Amino acid sequence: MTSAKPSTELWAVLPQHRALPDTSGEPDLVDLYDSHVPAGGVRVQSNMVISVDGAVAGADGLSRSVSTPADMRVFSVVRSLADAVVVGAQTVRSERLTRMSPKPAHLNQRHARGQTDVPIMVIVTSSGDLPWDRINERGTSPVWVATNTSDPQVLAELRRHADEVLTGIESPQAVKDALVARGLRRLVCEGGPNVLAQWMDAGLIDEMCLTVSPKLHGTPGAPRLFGEGIATARDVEVLSLVTDGQSMMYRLKVRSAL
C-alpha cells in the first residue's frame, strides 16, 4: 500500500495574504498565475528556479537539485496553463527531458480553456542534435522542433522523429510568431539560461515565474539564470509572491527596456 503524497502548505503574501490549499486542480494557484493576460490574448511566461546563490542546477547538472516541493506545485500549475512549452536543445539534453504527460487534475480546466490534454513541447535547436530515444521514453505530448538549419539530412532526421518541424527560425521572435500563427497563445519558456536570455533581450517575456530556493549550491561554473547575462536593463513589477515559509515563488511582470 502506497502512502498519499504529503501536502505542501503554500500561502500568498502578495497581492494579498491568503492560504492556497493543496486541492485537486489547484484552483487557487491557477487563478493567481492566470490572472494577467496581455492585450491580444498572447502571453509568454518564463518558469525557472534558482538557488540563493543564483544557480539553476546543482552539481549533477539538474534543476531538480535546486527545486523544492513548493516549487514543484507552482511549476506544475504554470505548465498546466501552457499551450506550448519552449525549451532549448541543450536543456533537453542536460535535463534528460521527455515528452510531457497529461495531468488528470488539470484536464477539465484545460478543456474549458479549449486546450488539448497536454502542452506541445517546442525544442529550439540549430544543430538538430537531439536525444530522441530519451525524449520518447515516456509521455504523450507532441514534440515540435524550431530550427534554422538548412541541412537536408538534419531536416530529414528531425522530420522522422518530430511531430512538426518549423524551419527558417532565426530568432526568438520567429519562434513566437510561428507558434502564434498556429493558434498557440499561452507560451511558457523554460530556458535554459541562454534561451531565456535571448527571449528576454528580444522583449518577449511578459511574466517571469521565478522560484528562489532556500539552498546554497556553491558549485563552481554552475549555470546562472541568464547564462552570460542580458544586454538590456528592464524594470519588473511583483504581481504575486507565494511561499511555504522557505521557498519564495515570485511572479514578475517584465516592463519595457529602460
N, C-alpha and C positions, 0 to 999 in steps of 0.2 A: 504494500500500500504506500503510495507516494503522498507526501505532505503537501499542503497548499503553499503556493508562493507567498512568502512573508510580505505583508503590506509595508510600503514605504510612505510615511506621512509627509505630505507637502502642504505648504500654505503660501498664498500670495502675500508679499509685502507691499508691492505696488501693482496696479494703481490703487487698490485698497486692500486692507488686511482681511483675509478670509481663508478658511480651510479649503483644501482641494482634495476631496475624498477619492480614494483609490477604488473607483467603482467601474463596472464593465462599460467599455466605450469611452471612459474618461471625459464625460460631457463638459465638466468644468474647465479642464485643461484645453479641450478642443475649442470651446467658446473663447477662451483667453487668447490662444495662439492663432485663431482665425478671425480676430476682431477687426483687423485693418486690411482692407483690400484697396489698392490704389485705383485712381480713376482709370477706366478702361478695362478693369477686371483682371489685369495680369499682375501677378506678384511673384517676386523671386525672394525666397528666404534662404539664407545660409544656415547651416547646422553643424556646429563644431564644439569640441570640448578641449579645454586646456588645463594644465596643472597650474598651481600658483606661480611657478617659475616659467610659465609660458610654453611648455612642451605640449605637442599634440599627440605624442606617442611615448611609450615607455622604452626601456632598454630592448624589449623584444620587437620594437617597431610597430606595435599595435595600439590603436586608440583605446581599445577596451582596457588597457592597463592604466589609462588615465581616467576612464569613465567610472561612474558610481551607479548604484541602483536608482537614485533620484534622477540622475542624468538620463538613464535609460527610459524612465517614464516619459520624460519630455521628448526624447529622441523618437520614441515610437509614435507619439502624437503628431509631431512635425511631419514625419514620413507619411502618416495616415492622411494628411491634408494634401499631399502632393499628387499632381497628375504625372509628373516625371521627376526623377532624382538624377541629377547630373553629377558625374564623378570622373576624375582624371584616370588615365590608364595606369599611372604609377601607383595610385591609391588602390585600384583594383588588384594590382599585383601584390603590394606590400600588406594590404589588409586581408588578402585572400577572400575577396568578395565573391558571392554567388548571386544568382537570380534571387529576387525577393519573393517571399511567400505571403499570401493573404492573411490578414489578422482578423479572425472571426468577430472580435469585439467591435471592430470598426466598419464592418461590411455594410450595415444598414445606413450609417452616416455617409459612406462613400456613395452608395446607390442613391440616396436622397439628393446628393450634390450632382448626380449624373455621371459619376466616375466609375471606372472599372474596378474590379476587386482589388487590384494591386497596381501600384505606380509602375510606369515604364522606367527601366534603368537606362540612362543615356551615358555612354562612355565616350569621352573625348580623347582621341589618340592621333598622333602624327605618324608613328611607326606602324601601327596596326598590330603590334606585338602584344597579344592578349592571351591569358591562360584559359583557353576555352574549356578544357577538361575540368578545371576548378570551378569556373563560372557555372557550368552545367551540372555540378554535383547535386544541387538541390534548388528548390524554388521554382516558381512558375511565371515570374514577371517577364514580359517581353524585354529583350535587350536590343537597343538601338546603338549604333556607332556613328559618331560625328568625326569626320576626318578631313584633312587637307591633302592627303596623299593622292597622287595620280598613278601610282604604280599598279599596272593591271593585275599582276599576280597577287599583290597585297589585297587589292579590292575584291578579287575573286575569292580569296580566303575569307575575308570579312563577310561577304555575301553568303558564303556557305554556312556560316555559324550564326550571324546576327539576324534578328527579325527584320531589321531595316537598316540601311546604311545611308547616311546623309553625307554627300560628297561636296567638295569645294568649300569646306568650312574653314575659314581663315582667321576667325576671331570669335570671342565670346558673344559679341552682338549677333554674329551669323548663326551661332548655335541657338540663341534665344529666338531669333526671327524664324528659324526653321521649325522650332517646336511650336511657337505660337501659331504659325501658318497651318499647322496640323491639328489645331484645336486644343493644345496643351497650354493652360493658362496659369496653373498653380505649380511653380517650379521650385525645387529645393536643390541648392548647390551644396554638396558635401565635400568639396575640395578635391584633392588635398590642398596643401598650402599654396602651391604655385597657381593652381587653377583658381582658388579663392582670390588670390591677389590680382589675377588677370580680370576676373569678373568685377572686383571692387574698383579697379582702376578704370574699367570701362563704364562705371556708373550704373551697373545693372543690379546690384544688391539693394533691395528695398528694406529688408529687415535682417539683422543678424540675430540668430538664436545661438547664444554663446553660454556654455556652462563653464564656470571656474570650479575645478575640482580641488578638494582640500588635500592636495598632495604636492610634495616637492620631489621631482624626479632627479634633478641634478645630473642628467645624462649628457655628457659632452657631445655636441653635434646633433642633439635631438632636433627634429624639425619643429619650427615655430609656426604660429597661426598663419602668417602671411609669407612664409618662406623667406625670401631675400628682402621682403618689405614691399610696401606700396608706394607709388610715386606721388599720390595726390592726397593732401590733407582734407579731412571731412569732419564735420560735427556729427554726433549721434545723440539721439533722444531716448531715454529709457521709457519704453512702453509698458514693460512689466518686469517684475523681479519675483522669482519663485525660489523657495529654499526648503530644505529638510532640516535646517539648522547648521548644516556643514557645507554642502554643495550650493552654489549660487547660480541659478539659471536666469540669465538676462535675455530679454527681447528688446533689441535696439533698432530704432528707426534710423536709417542712414540718410543724412542730409546731403545736399549738393556740395560740390567741391568748394573749398574756401577760396 
